[in-house]
Each structure stands twice: as C-alpha cells, then as structure tokens.
C-alpha cells in the first residue's frame, strides 16, 4: 500500500510523513525531492525553466513511479489537482489530507524564497488563502482521511499518520 499525504505547502507532509515512516520502519518519499534530485536543481529552478505545466508533468511521472510502493509519500501541494494523479493515488492506497490554517501555513513556510506560487506575492497570506480555497474541493474529494495539523507538534501529527497505516 502507498499512503499518500496531500495538502498545502507547510501543512506538514514532509516533516510529519518522514517521522511517521521512520517510526513504522517503512520507506518515505517526497515527490518534490524525487523530482529535484533527478534534475539536480530546485523546484523554483525547474518551475522557471519548465513552467508550472512542465513541473506538474514531472511530478505526475514520480506519482506513477511510486504508486504501489509500500511507502508513505508526501506529494506536492498541487499533485491532487491532476485527475490522473488522483485516480492513481486512490487506486493504490489511502490519501491523507493534512490541513492547517492559512496563518499557520504562512508561519511554517516563512518569508524564504523558493516557493514558486508565493514568490513575488505582495500578500503572502492572501495568496495562501486563495490557493487553499481553490484547492479545498480537490483535497476533500480525494481524501480518505483528514488530519488537522494546526497547533500540533510534528510527533503528534506523525502518530496520527502512523495510526492510519495498515498495509
């Protein structure tokens, strides 16, 4: 079984997913890391070179590669926007939507560059709110489970993720 973690940037997919996988003794993958490692550059660099559509195509290739792995996979925030990704993810394991308030997401993401959807945004909180609102229906449609991560420690969220693991 592949457990897919979905949600907005900063929701805890990578940090909490990695801790949960380590505790369970199962592999952990992050689709962004898989893509950037294969191309030896950052997400922002790929985004600049290929645009969003090109980056999403690479992300979809990683989803296809990892589907069916007995692992926990942190997906990019936009992975579930693609109907083919959602279909493949749904067919190979549960999708866990990690949610957090826009304020918490902004606090976790911070002011650092490297987030193509936020770079250049004058109102980063407003942009996060807008993205979260745009994506909420897709996350909800895809999710088998929802975990609220606001105000929780990485360990606590990791425990909730691990409790859903049933290969």
C-alpha positions as protocol buffer text, in pm:
chain_id: "A"
residue {
  index: 1
  type: UNK
  ca { x: 0 y: 0 z: 0 }
}
residue {
  index: 2
  type: UNK
  ca { x: 110 y: 352 z: -74 }
}
residue {
  index: 3
  type: UNK
  ca { x: -10 y: 613 z: 173 }
}
residue {
  index: 4
  type: UNK
  ca { x: -32 y: 949 z: 0 }
}
residue {
  index: 5
  type: UNK
  ca { x: -4 y: 1270 z: 201 }
}
residue {
  index: 6
  type: UNK
  ca { x: -174 y: 1567 z: 35 }
}
residue {
  index: 7
  type: UNK
  ca { x: -221 y: 1926 z: 140 }
}
residue {
  index: 8
  type: UNK
  ca { x: -92 y: 2277 z: 110 }
}
residue {
  index: 9
  type: UNK
  ca { x: 272 y: 2377 z: 137 }
}
residue {
  index: 10
  type: UNK
  ca { x: 358 y: 2394 z: 503 }
}
residue {
  index: 11
  type: UNK
  ca { x: 87 y: 2151 z: 612 }
}
residue {
  index: 12
  type: UNK
  ca { x: 343 y: 1901 z: 742 }
}
residue {
  index: 13
  type: UNK
  ca { x: 352 y: 1642 z: 464 }
}
residue {
  index: 14
  type: UNK
  ca { x: 731 y: 1614 z: 453 }
}
residue {
  index: 15
  type: UNK
  ca { x: 823 y: 1667 z: 817 }
}
residue {
  index: 16
  type: UNK
  ca { x: 542 y: 1462 z: 970 }
}
residue {
  index: 17
  type: UNK
  ca { x: 540 y: 1200 z: 696 }
}
residue {
  index: 18
  type: UNK
  ca { x: 911 y: 1135 z: 736 }
}
residue {
  index: 19
  type: UNK
  ca { x: 877 y: 1091 z: 1112 }
}
residue {
  index: 20
  type: UNK
  ca { x: 576 y: 860 z: 1070 }
}
residue {
  index: 21
  type: UNK
  ca { x: 755 y: 645 z: 813 }
}
residue {
  index: 22
  type: UNK
  ca { x: 1068 y: 620 z: 1027 }
}
residue {
  index: 23
  type: UNK
  ca { x: 860 y: 512 z: 1326 }
}
residue {
  index: 24
  type: UNK
  ca { x: 685 y: 248 z: 1117 }
}
residue {
  index: 25
  type: UNK
  ca { x: 1006 y: 131 z: 951 }
}
residue {
  index: 26
  type: UNK
  ca { x: 871 y: 195 z: 601 }
}
residue {
  index: 27
  type: UNK
  ca { x: 1021 y: 399 z: 316 }
}
residue {
  index: 28
  type: UNK
  ca { x: 936 y: 765 z: 283 }
}
residue {
  index: 29
  type: UNK
  ca { x: 937 y: 964 z: -38 }
}
residue {
  index: 30
  type: UNK
  ca { x: 870 y: 1328 z: -115 }
}
residue {
  index: 31
  type: UNK
  ca { x: 769 y: 1389 z: -478 }
}
residue {
  index: 32
  type: UNK
  ca { x: 941 y: 1729 z: -483 }
}
residue {
  index: 33
  type: UNK
  ca { x: 1267 y: 1574 z: -361 }
}
residue {
  index: 34
  type: UNK
  ca { x: 1237 y: 1294 z: -618 }
}
residue {
  index: 35
  type: UNK
  ca { x: 1193 y: 1547 z: -900 }
}
residue {
  index: 36
  type: UNK
  ca { x: 1467 y: 1785 z: -785 }
}
residue {
  index: 37
  type: UNK
  ca { x: 1714 y: 1503 z: -723 }
}
residue {
  index: 38
  type: UNK
  ca { x: 1657 y: 1362 z: -1071 }
}
residue {
  index: 39
  type: UNK
  ca { x: 1724 y: 1701 z: -1228 }
}
residue {
  index: 40
  type: UNK
  ca { x: 1981 y: 1827 z: -976 }
}
residue {
  index: 41
  type: UNK
  ca { x: 1811 y: 2160 z: -920 }
}
residue {
  index: 42
  type: UNK
  ca { x: 1547 y: 2323 z: -702 }
}
residue {
  index: 43
  type: UNK
  ca { x: 1172 y: 2331 z: -753 }
}
residue {
  index: 44
  type: UNK
  ca { x: 1198 y: 2704 z: -823 }
}
residue {
  index: 45
  type: UNK
  ca { x: 1463 y: 2646 z: -1091 }
}
residue {
  index: 46
  type: UNK
  ca { x: 1253 y: 2377 z: -1259 }
}
residue {
  index: 47
  type: UNK
  ca { x: 946 y: 2598 z: -1237 }
}
residue {
  index: 48
  type: UNK
  ca { x: 1139 y: 2882 z: -1404 }
}
residue {
  index: 49
  type: UNK
  ca { x: 1268 y: 2654 z: -1680 }
}
residue {
  index: 50
  type: UNK
  ca { x: 958 y: 2445 z: -1747 }
}
residue {
  index: 51
  type: UNK
  ca { x: 670 y: 2648 z: -1609 }
}
residue {
  index: 52
  type: UNK
  ca { x: 400 y: 2506 z: -1386 }
}
residue {
  index: 53
  type: UNK
  ca { x: 272 y: 2262 z: -1651 }
}
residue {
  index: 54
  type: UNK
  ca { x: 619 y: 2120 z: -1710 }
}
residue {
  index: 55
  type: UNK
  ca { x: 684 y: 2081 z: -1340 }
}
residue {
  index: 56
  type: UNK
  ca { x: 346 y: 1914 z: -1287 }
}
residue {
  index: 57
  type: UNK
  ca { x: 426 y: 1665 z: -1565 }
}
residue {
  index: 58
  type: UNK
  ca { x: 746 y: 1566 z: -1382 }
}
residue {
  index: 59
  type: UNK
  ca { x: 552 y: 1540 z: -1058 }
}
residue {
  index: 60
  type: UNK
  ca { x: 298 y: 1311 z: -1226 }
}
residue {
  index: 61
  type: UNK
  ca { x: 579 y: 1087 z: -1352 }
}
residue {
  index: 62
  type: UNK
  ca { x: 701 y: 1049 z: -993 }
}
residue {
  index: 63
  type: UNK
  ca { x: 350 y: 970 z: -870 }
}
residue {
  index: 64
  type: UNK
  ca { x: 329 y: 699 z: -1136 }
}
residue {
  index: 65
  type: UNK
  ca { x: 672 y: 562 z: -1037 }
}
residue {
  index: 66
  type: UNK
  ca { x: 587 y: 546 z: -666 }
}
residue {
  index: 67
  type: UNK
  ca { x: 230 y: 414 z: -699 }
}
residue {
  index: 68
  type: UNK
  ca { x: 209 y: 71 z: -544 }
}
residue {
  index: 69
  type: UNK
  ca { x: 523 y: 111 z: -331 }
}
residue {
  index: 70
  type: UNK
  ca { x: 480 y: 7 z: 30 }
}
residue {
  index: 71
  type: UNK
  ca { x: 567 y: 356 z: 149 }
}
residue {
  index: 72
  type: UNK
  ca { x: 445 y: 690 z: 272 }
}
residue {
  index: 73
  type: UNK
  ca { x: 465 y: 958 z: 2 }
}
residue {
  index: 74
  type: UNK
  ca { x: 445 y: 1332 z: 55 }
}
residue {
  index: 75
  type: UNK
  ca { x: 304 y: 1484 z: -261 }
}
residue {
  index: 76
  type: UNK
  ca { x: 348 y: 1837 z: -386 }
}
residue {
  index: 77
  type: UNK
  ca { x: 61 y: 2065 z: -291 }
}
residue {
  index: 78
  type: UNK
  ca { x: -77 y: 2057 z: -644 }
}
residue {
  index: 79
  type: UNK
  ca { x: -46 y: 1685 z: -716 }
}
residue {
  index: 80
  type: UNK
  ca { x: -412 y: 1610 z: -644 }
}
residue {
  index: 81
  type: UNK
  ca { x: -524 y: 1877 z: -890 }
}
residue {
  index: 82
  type: UNK
  ca { x: -448 y: 1635 z: -1176 }
}
residue {
  index: 83
  type: UNK
  ca { x: -736 y: 1387 z: -1224 }
}
residue {
  index: 84
  type: UNK
  ca { x: -498 y: 1111 z: -1340 }
}
residue {
  index: 85
  type: UNK
  ca { x: -286 y: 1154 z: -1028 }
}
residue {
  index: 86
  type: UNK
  ca { x: -596 y: 1140 z: -807 }
}
residue {
  index: 87
  type: UNK
  ca { x: -716 y: 825 z: -982 }
}
residue {
  index: 88
  type: UNK
  ca { x: -378 y: 653 z: -948 }
}
residue {
  index: 89
  type: UNK
  ca { x: -334 y: 761 z: -587 }
}
residue {
  index: 90
  type: UNK
  ca { x: -685 y: 646 z: -494 }
}
residue {
  index: 91
  type: UNK
  ca { x: -626 y: 309 z: -659 }
}
residue {
  index: 92
  type: UNK
  ca { x: -302 y: 238 z: -471 }
}
residue {
  index: 93
  type: UNK
  ca { x: -370 y: 350 z: -116 }
}
residue {
  index: 94
  type: UNK
  ca { x: -532 y: 597 z: 115 }
}
residue {
  index: 95
  type: UNK
  ca { x: -494 y: 970 z: 66 }
}
residue {
  index: 96
  type: UNK
  ca { x: -447 y: 1166 z: 387 }
}
residue {
  index: 97
  type: UNK
  ca { x: -520 y: 1537 z: 365 }
}
residue {
  index: 98
  type: UNK
  ca { x: -310 y: 1736 z: 610 }
}
residue {
  index: 99
  type: UNK
  ca { x: -487 y: 2064 z: 686 }
}
residue {
  index: 100
  type: UNK
  ca { x: -371 y: 2379 z: 861 }
}
residue {
  index: 101
  type: UNK
  ca { x: -498 y: 2733 z: 886 }
}
residue {
  index: 102
  type: UNK
  ca { x: -359 y: 2982 z: 634 }
}
residue {
  index: 103
  type: UNK
  ca { x: -190 y: 3168 z: 921 }
}
residue {
  index: 104
  type: UNK
  ca { x: -14 y: 2851 z: 1036 }
}
residue {
  index: 105
  type: UNK
  ca { x: 86 y: 2766 z: 678 }
}
residue {
  index: 106
  type: UNK
  ca { x: 242 y: 3110 z: 635 }
}
residue {
  index: 107
  type: UNK
  ca { x: 426 y: 3080 z: 966 }
}
residue {
  index: 108
  type: UNK
  ca { x: 568 y: 2742 z: 862 }
}
residue {
  index: 109
  type: UNK
  ca { x: 659 y: 2848 z: 509 }
}
residue {
  index: 110
  type: UNK
  ca { x: 808 y: 3173 z: 632 }
}
residue {
  index: 111
  type: UNK
  ca { x: 943 y: 3456 z: 424 }
}
residue {
  index: 112
  type: UNK
  ca { x: 1202 y: 3247 z: 241 }
}
residue {
  index: 113
  type: UNK
  ca { x: 1205 y: 3232 z: -138 }
}
residue {
  index: 114
  type: UNK
  ca { x: 1180 y: 2906 z: -327 }
}
residue {
  index: 115
  type: UNK
  ca { x: 803 y: 2870 z: -326 }
}
residue {
  index: 116
  type: UNK
  ca { x: 712 y: 2950 z: -687 }
}
residue {
  index: 117
  type: UNK
  ca { x: 345 y: 3008 z: -612 }
}
residue {
  index: 118
  type: UNK
  ca { x: 434 y: 3262 z: -343 }
}
residue {
  index: 119
  type: UNK
  ca { x: 745 y: 3426 z: -489 }
}
residue {
  index: 120
  type: UNK
  ca { x: 668 y: 3783 z: -577 }
}
residue {
  index: 121
  type: UNK
  ca { x: 336 y: 3784 z: -392 }
}
residue {
  index: 122
  type: UNK
  ca { x: 290 y: 4110 z: -202 }
}
residue {
  index: 123
  type: UNK
  ca { x: 32 y: 3950 z: 27 }
}
residue {
  index: 124
  type: UNK
  ca { x: 165 y: 3601 z: 101 }
}
residue {
  index: 125
  type: UNK
  ca { x: -115 y: 3527 z: 349 }
}
residue {
  index: 126
  type: UNK
  ca { x: -375 y: 3632 z: 94 }
}
residue {
  index: 127
  type: UNK
  ca { x: -209 y: 3414 z: -169 }
}
residue {
  index: 128
  type: UNK
  ca { x: -206 y: 3115 z: 66 }
}
residue {
  index: 129
  type: UNK
  ca { x: -573 y: 3173 z: 149 }
}
residue {
  index: 130
  type: UNK
  ca { x: -658 y: 3192 z: -220 }
}
residue {
  index: 131
  type: UNK
  ca { x: -466 y: 2874 z: -304 }
}
residue {
  index: 132
  type: UNK
  ca { x: -619 y: 2688 z: -10 }
}
residue {
  index: 133
  type: UNK
  ca { x: -969 y: 2794 z: -116 }
}
residue {
  index: 134
  type: UNK
  ca { x: -904 y: 2693 z: -480 }
}
residue {
  index: 135
  type: UNK
  ca { x: -773 y: 2351 z: -380 }
}
residue {
  index: 136
  type: UNK
  ca { x: -1003 y: 2263 z: -91 }
}
residue {
  index: 137
  type: UNK
  ca { x: -1262 y: 2082 z: -303 }
}
residue {
  index: 138
  type: UNK
  ca { x: -997 y: 1869 z: -477 }
}
residue {
  index: 139
  type: UNK
  ca { x: -834 y: 1778 z: -146 }
}
residue {
  index: 140
  type: UNK
  ca { x: -1174 y: 1693 z: 3 }
}
residue {
  index: 141
  type: UNK
  ca { x: -1277 y: 1480 z: -297 }
}
residue {
  index: 142
  type: UNK
  ca { x: -952 y: 1287 z: -287 }
}
residue {
  index: 143
  type: UNK
  ca { x: -910 y: 1244 z: 89 }
}
residue {
  index: 144
  type: UNK
  ca { x: -981 y: 919 z: 266 }
}
residue {
  index: 145
  type: UNK
  ca { x: -870 y: 1079 z: 594 }
}
residue {
  index: 146
  type: UNK
  ca { x: -821 y: 1435 z: 715 }
}
residue {
  index: 147
  type: UNK
  ca { x: -574 y: 1538 z: 984 }
}
residue {
  index: 148
  type: UNK
  ca { x: -574 y: 1892 z: 1120 }
}
residue {
  index: 149
  type: UNK
  ca { x: -212 y: 1989 z: 1187 }
}
residue {
  index: 150
  type: UNK
  ca { x: -255 y: 2343 z: 1323 }
}
residue {
  index: 151
  type: UNK
  ca { x: -118 y: 2380 z: 1672 }
}
residue {
  index: 152
  type: UNK
  ca { x: 15 y: 2024 z: 1682 }
}
residue {
  index: 153
  type: UNK
  ca { x: 371 y: 1901 z: 1709 }
}
residue {
  index: 154
  type: UNK
  ca { x: 537 y: 1705 z: 1432 }
}
residue {
  index: 155
  type: UNK
  ca { x: 543 y: 1400 z: 1661 }
}
residue {
  index: 156
  type: UNK
  ca { x: 170 y: 1422 z: 1732 }
}
residue {
  index: 157
  type: UNK
  ca { x: 78 y: 1450 z: 1363 }
}
residue {
  index: 158
  type: UNK
  ca { x: 323 y: 1171 z: 1277 }
}
residue {
  index: 159
  type: UNK
  ca { x: 148 y: 950 z: 1534 }
}
residue {
  index: 160
  type: UNK
  ca { x: -190 y: 1025 z: 1370 }
}
residue {
  index: 161
  type: UNK
  ca { x: -49 y: 937 z: 1028 }
}
residue {
  index: 162
  type: UNK
  ca { x: 109 y: 617 z: 1161 }
}
residue {
  index: 163
  type: UNK
  ca { x: -221 y: 515 z: 1320 }
}
residue {
  index: 164
  type: UNK
  ca { x: -373 y: 509 z: 969 }
}
residue {
  index: 165
  type: UNK
  ca { x: -102 y: 279 z: 828 }
}
residue {
  index: 166
  type: UNK
  ca { x: -242 y: -66 z: 757 }
}
residue {
  index: 167
  type: UNK
  ca { x: -59 y: -235 z: 470 }
}
